[in-house]
Amino acid sequence: MSPLRPKVVIFLLIGYYAASNNAWYHWPGNYNGGGFRHEPPPPPPPEPSSATHHYLRSPRICQCSFNDTAYLQNSCGSAMPFMTMIEQVLMSRLDITDGCRRAGSDRPPRRRSFDYIVVGAGVAGPILARRLSDDPSKSVLLIEAGPEEPTLSSVPAIAFNVLASDLNWKYTTEPQASACLKQGGRCSWARGKMVSGSGGANGMMYWRGHPEPYDQWAELGNPGWSYEELVPYWERAENPVNRNLTTFRRFDTGNPLVIDHFPHKPAFADEILRAASELGYRTGGLREREHTGFAVAPVLVKDGQRGTTSRYYLRPAADRTNLRVLTNAVVTKVLTRKHPHKHAYGVKAVLKDGQEVELLADREVILSAGTLGSPQILLNSGIGPKDDLAKVGVPLFHDLPQVGRNLQNHVSIGLSVTIRDNFTEALTLEALNQYLRQRSGPFASTGLTQVTAFLETKYGKPGVPDIQAFIDGYSSYCVKHGLAEECSGSHAIGNCSQRRRLNLRPTVVTTRSRGYMTLKSNDPLDYPLFYPNYFSDERDMKVLIEGIKKLLELMDTPTMKKYDMRLEDETPIKECANHTFGSDAYWECYIRQETGPENHQAGTCRMAPDGVVDERLRVRGVKNLRVADASIFPVLTHANTMAPVIVVAEKAADMIAEDAKNGGGGEAYPGRWRPSGGPFGPHYYGHAAPSHGSWHGPPRY
């Protein structure tokens, strides 16, 4: 008998899991129906109430199928057959795909007019769309450049594989002489291109960070943005379900954002905490203004699956008749007019098939396309520094000098260390079965990365950490045997069956260097040019060098000596061979060669009296236009940026609703009054517009 071919084995294994786990299954792909089911499909959603009757569109009968995206085959090399099987099993589980609650569609809406258009469905966009559509009398269109959030990104162990796929924008900076020299001075910036954005491709950590930078926001001329003034907005979002998460004041709130620890962590995580305790650090119990120490991080996770604002906010609202989510549509510019005053009235977008459409906003356009996306859209719309726009031939609509300026990012360096340990934690069929049945085990964790630290150096303010440290290891993104990276190829370590490799990653979170971005051309689909200016303020380098030294102190603790923790190689890299290994000069050279830019960019639409937006996030000089994402940060926060973006979105939604209620916030034409004919001509709305203008009813989908 000839051996079974790999595809046959995969097919049989999928069938086995379908039969043995008693769950709904479907075959992933772009079609309706099909698949294995143990129960009939759910009934169609109920008819909307009379309050939403005038926004009625055809009810979507749930087929539990959506345009899912597979990507492990692009990132797993020789392990592809095994990981392809895992991929197919996970993508055929209805309890993991959550296909019945997906809101996104590539089909353009039948009606082109909405009360609010939100651009970008990353971290902020789903919150804005959900909160604004809570009012059934308001219609909301959320537009995302990428596809629906993929099933695979919800599984923590394979969370980072998405970065090797087309779901990553894969930005790079312009060459610089101060950083990333091993890559020719170009640093890679990963940003998620899908519903959930970078929130669907990160380590899921949820830290508000120290209150200091938020208080600076208020001090810089932004009333209402101090830490204590933001706490009510966090508490409206957060639902910490683990009382060991001491950074929170309230628990089990029933709010959308479920926060917990991963249901699984490597045993070595506790050894790291023990070693930190031996150095005198707090290990756990981190609080708002007592934020120095080591801890297992709070994360956005529920039932062993990644939590995103898409999952927590958008999916529960997927059947709202006043909410539409358009995917695979790239917004290229904001539609603007100068009369009777400068204002926005919609957006132009390119659909998946290349068709260009104009979509209208009767009330406001809100940009939540991220630190790199929102300023690009403004610049393409002629809103920005007039000289920069003139250089690339973009007609000026409104001179706003700070668009694209104040670019900030955290910056890090990786130190490879090894320990004596032969424990393996494999992504095996047994581990897969444990995840499918119990949502626990290696698949339910990012490994050692969930351990983090906040450290103080002599260059910072006492009590305010200026280093965040990450520790990577004990994870296996692709393979079914835990030591593969250590034991194969050019990166194999000596006596690999007895040693493991870890990566210590100190990160400067009080970065003082500032960069900028600008357009490359007048083609709105061209990537912009990014100039981060890393280490232009020498204090960033000094902080990072001290961060290295503080992390290496772990090697001298009794606990880590037990594991024989040591640097993998104490030979200077060739580019720094003229420096003594371990000296400050050596570490500076090493950092400039091996720079690890984080993906915490912020600040390019700075909120300030002389910035891009005011304290209500309204773009200065252009009515009906706001920005709500990390680009509005005047100063970058001191930890992962997900929690601060969430509070910006919650506060923004509140301000937008408040302004609408008070008749402010920028309706260019009260009610739905438009000049004769509207932007699509006199017959766009199905009838000729009278010469004095026309009154348009609510949008139809």
C-alpha positions, -999 to +999 in steps of 0.1 A: +000+000+000+014+034-010+018+059+019-009+085+023-002+118+007+001+149+030-031+165+016-051+133+023-037+132+058-047+168+064-082+161+051-086+131+074-073+150+104-098+178+098-126+153+096-113+137+128-114+170+147-148+178+133-162+145+146-144+144+179-148+179+192-186+182+186-184+218+173-197+235+143-174+235+113-173+252+080-148+251+051-130+285+050-133+304+018-153+329-002-186+311-005-218+306+014-229+275+033-212+242+031-191+225+058-199+202+087-226+211+112-240+193+141-268+219+144-288+240+120-276+275+113-289+302+136-321+320+126-319+354+108-317+384+131-350+399+143-366+428+126-353+461+138-374+482+162-394+511+149-367+534+160-344+520+134-370+512+108-360+539+084-325+525+082-337+490+073-316+470+050-320+434+040-313+411+071-282+390+067-290+354+071-259+340+089-241+314+069-212+314+094-188+319+065-167+350+056-137+359+036-110+344+059-073+348+052-047+320+056-011+330+060+009+303+078+021+288+045+039+321+039+058+321+072+066+286+083+091+272+058+099+235+062+072+232+089+045+242+063+027+208+060+022+205+097+012+241+102-011+240+071-030+212+088-033+233+120-044+262+099-071+243+082-084+228+114-086+262+132-102+279+102-129+253+100-140+257+136-171+279+139-164+285+176-130+300+167-138+317+134-169+335+149-182+338+114-217+346+124-207+379+139-184+393+112-195+427+102-172+434+072-180+432+036-162+441+004-194+451-013-198+489-016-229+502+002-259+508-020-264+542-005-235+566-005-246+589+023-241+584+061-241+605+092-206+595+102-178+580+082-150+564+103-118+557+083-097+528+097-110+497+116-078+491+137-080+497+174-099+530+176-122+526+146-144+497+159-149+516+192-160+548+174-183+529+150-199+509+179-204+539+201-217+563+174-241+536+161-255+531+197-278+560+186-302+542+162-311+575+145-275+579+133-259+560+104-223+550+105-199+537+078-166+522+090-140+518+062-110+494+064-082+491+039-076+454+046-099+424+049-118+410+078-098+400+109-084+365+101-092+335+123-056+326+128-046+359+145-070+350+174-048+321+184-020+336+207+008+311+198+007+320+162-002+356+166+030+371+151+030+350+119+006+375+104+035+400+101+050+379+073+018+381+053+001+407+031-019+417+062+011+438+072+016+472+055+054+465+058+065+501+059+102+510+060+118+542+070+141+563+048+178+556+053+193+572+083+229+573+097+219+569+133+200+535+135+192+502+118+226+503+100+226+466+095+197+471+072+212+500+054+197+525+078+162+515+069+141+503+099+111+481+093+077+492+107+050+465+109+014+478+108-017+457+106-037+459+074-070+442+084-100+448+107-084+451+142-053+466+126-021+462+146-043+452+175-046+419+157-009+414+153+007+424+186+014+407+219-020+417+234-004+436+263-028+461+280-009+487+300-022+522+306+013+531+316+024+557+341+001+587+345+030+612+338+026+616+300-012+620+302-008+648+327+017+663+302-010+662+276-032+684+297-003+707+307+005+713+270-029+731+265-054+702+262-079+705+290-098+673+298-068+650+290-051+645+323-048+609+336-076+613+362-099+629+337-093+599+314-100+572+340-138+573+336-134+565+298-111+536+305-135+523+331-163+525+306-144+502+284-125+478+307-136+446+322-108+431+342-118+396+352-087+387+372-084+405+406-046+399+405-044+427+379-036+454+404-034+482+379-072+484+378-096+498+404-128+480+393-134+443+383-160+422+365-177+453+352-194+437+323-179+462+299-167+452+264-129+450+270-121+417+287-087+418+304-070+388+319-038+368+320-031+342+294-045+308+306-010+294+301+026+305+308+060+287+307+072+277+341+104+298+335+083+330+337+081+325+375+119+320+375+123+354+359+101+370+385+121+352+413+154+366+399+139+401+397+128+398+433+164+389+442+174+422+427+149+441+448+122+447+422+085+446+428+072+415+410+035+421+404+013+445+422+022+473+397-001+503+401-007+536+384+020+556+401+039+526+414+048+513+381+084+501+385+090+464+386+085+431+368+051+414+361+031+390+340+013+415+318-024+419+316-036+411+281-067+413+260-077+376+260-110+358+264-114+320+264-078+316+252-084+338+222-070+372+213-092+401+223-094+430+199-117+460+197-132+444+166-141+413+186-153+432+217-171+461+202-178+455+165-190+419+163-217+423+189-231+451+168-227+433+134-264+431+128-272+467+134-291+482+105-275+516+110-239+503+109-220+493+077-184+480+076-167+482+042-135+462+039-107+461+013-113+498+005-084+523+007-094+558+015-073+581-006-085+616+005-111+635+024-137+653+002-137+690+010-153+723+001-143+759+009-178+774+009-195+786+029-164+777+050-138+750+048-154+717+057-153+680+049-183+663+034-170+627+027-142+606+014-128+591-018-119+554-017-105+527-040-123+494-037-108+459-040-117+458-077-100+491-084-132+511-086-130+546-072-161+557-052-171+588-032-189+583+001-207+612+018-208+622+055-237+643+065-222+651+099-185+642+103-155+623+089-134+608+116-099+596+107-087+566+128-062+553+102-033+553+127-002+574+132+010+567+096-023+565+078-043+595+092-016+622+083-012+606+049-049+610+042-048+646+054-018+654+032-034+637+001-064+659+008-043+691+006-043+696+044-008+700+057+024+721+053+020+741+021+056+739+010+056+701+014+024+698-006+038+720-034+069+699-038+048+668-047+021+687-067-008+682-043-032+712-044-034+731-011-067+731+006-056+742+041-022+751+053-016+731+085+021+730+092+022+703+119+006+675+099+032+647+098+055+663+123+062+652+159+067+616+148+077+595+178+084+559+185+097+537+212+131+522+204+147+490+216+176+466+213+177+428+215+203+409+236+205+371+229+212+351+260+211+313+266+202+292+296+207+256+306+173+240+301+161+212+279+124+217+284+104+218+252+069+231+247+057+219+214+029+228+190+018+192+186-015+175+178-019+170+215-014+207+222-039+215+194-065+192+209-059+208+243-066+242+228-097+230+209-112+214+239-101+236+268-086+268+252-054+263+272-019+249+267+009+263+244-015+275+218-032+298+243+000+319+251+027+340+236+053+322+257+077+341+278+068+374+261+040+379+285+066+388+312+076+424+311+093+450+333+093+487+339+127+501+350+141+534+360+174+549+349+193+578+363+183+599+333+146+599+342+123+614+368+123+594+401+093+571+403+087+572+365+101+543+345+119+552+313+126+516+302+101+489+294+117+455+290+104+425+271+116+389+274+111+367+244+114+329+244+096+296+251+073+301+221+071+282+188+053+301+161+056+275+134+070+242+144+060+211+163+092+207+183+101+234+207+139+236+201+138+240+163+152+275+161+180+267+186+190+234+169+189+240+132+204+262+105+230+289+109+215+301+142+220+268+160+237+271+195+263+247+208+250+217+227+215+229+217+196+200+233+207+213+267+203+251+262+176+275+252+179+310+237+161+340+252+159+375+240+161+404+265+147+436+249+151+469+268+130+496+252+131+534+257+096+546+265+104+582+272+118+589+238+128+625+232+138+622+196+113+635+170+109+627+134+085+635+106+067+620+076+058+635+042+044+624+009+065+607-017+044+618-046+009+630-055-002+594-060-024+587-030-015+550-030+022+556-028+037+549+006+048+581+024+084+588+034+093+583+071+122+600+088+122+589+125+154+606+135+162+579+161+187+591+187+188+627+175+184+634+212+214+617+228+195+610+260+176+582+243+209+564+236+220+569+272+188+555+286+189+525+263+225+517+273+216+518+310+186+496+302+210+470+288+230+470+320+200+467+342+187+437+323+221+420+323+220+422+361+196+393+360+225+370+351+241+376+385+211+365+405+212+331+423+182+320+403+197+327+369+231+313+379+213+281+385+203+282+348+238+294+338+223+324+320+249+341+299+252+362+267+252+339+237+283+355+222+307+380+239+327+385+207+321+420+193+302+421+161+325+430+132+310+465+127+320+473+163+352+454+166+372+485+174+353+489+207+358+469+239+329+444+243+305+456+271+317+492+271+293+521+266+310+528+233+305+492+222+268+492+232+262+524+214+277+510+182+258+478+187+225+496+192+230+517+160+237+485+140+210+463+155+183+488+163+149+473+172+122+499+165+090+491+182+056+495+166+044+522+189+044+552+165+025+583+176+022+621+174+019+630+137-015+648+142-005+663+175-032+676+198-021+711+209-030+748+206-005+750+177-010+714+165-032+696+141-063+690+163-078+708+192-087+693+226-119+679+210-099+663+182-113+686+155-089+693+127-080+730+130-095+751+103-116+724+087-151+717+100-167+682+102-133+666+103-116+649+133-087+625+141-089+599+168-060+575+171-024+575+184-014+602+159-030+628+182-007+620+212+013+652+220+037+630+240+041+592+235+029+572+265+052+550+286+041+515+276+023+496+248+000+520+230-033+499+228-048+511+261-041+548+254-056+545+219-087+529+234-092+558+258-088+583+229-115+565+210-139+563+239-135+600+247-137+609+211-170+591+207-184+608+237-173+643+224-188+636+189-221+626+204-221+655+227-214+680+199-241+665+178-266+668+206-256+704+212-258+713+175-221+718+172-192+697+162-193+708+126-224+701+106-216+721+075-253+721+066-278+716+095-300+686+091-290+670+057-290+702+037-268+701+006-262+726-022-281+718-054-275+684-068-248+673-043-213+662-054-226+635-077-248+658-098-285+667-098-298+632-102-277+613-078-304+611-052-329+598-077-345+632-085-335+666-098-324+690-071-343+722-069-323+753-075-324+764-039-311+730-026-328+699-013-337+681+019-325+645+019-339+618+041-320+592+060-295+569+041-306+537+025-282+508+023 
